[in-house]
Amino acid sequence: MSNATSVVGTWTGFVAWGDSGPPVSNSSTTWTFNANGSWTYEFGGGRWFQVEGLVAWNFTDDREPAGLIYTGNVTRNAIDGIMGYANAGATPGTGSFYAVRQQAAAAAVPARHDLTRGPHT
């Protein structure tokens, strides 16, 4: 991999299926990407690969229907992408997501910062 940011680490994901509204997150949308090409989440995991700033992953557990694939652009502390089923039949069959690297999310706003008052000075 050249100068691209590696996806290895733990991310908090926000997922929106179909046109159902804003992305949502819960404990099952915490994804951990391991250096050996595997990834895990609360209900299982699968395999991932990355070329430059583009990452893709699938599910190898029995809880997700076959053919679910996530693909996204990786930047330093964020992934932004789409997901869908490579086979027909799932409804809704596609959606979008974003994810934030957990260390970045924790460091982004000091614990005592009031988000209603604007940026820091």
Number of C-alpha atoms within 10 A of each C-alpha: 9 8 7 14 17 20 25 17 14 19 24 21 23 18 20 18 19 13 10 9 9 11 14 13 15 10 11 13 17 19 21 20 22 15 13 10 13 18 23 17 16 11 12 15 21 15 16 22 17 20 12 13 18 19 19 17 21 21 21 17 12 10 10 13 13 14 15 18 16 20 21 21 19 22 16 13 16 20 22 18 18 18 21 20 19 13 11 9 9 13 10 12 15 18 18 20 21 21 23 21 22 19 13 13 14 11 9 9 13 10 8 6 11 11 10 6 7 8 9 9 3
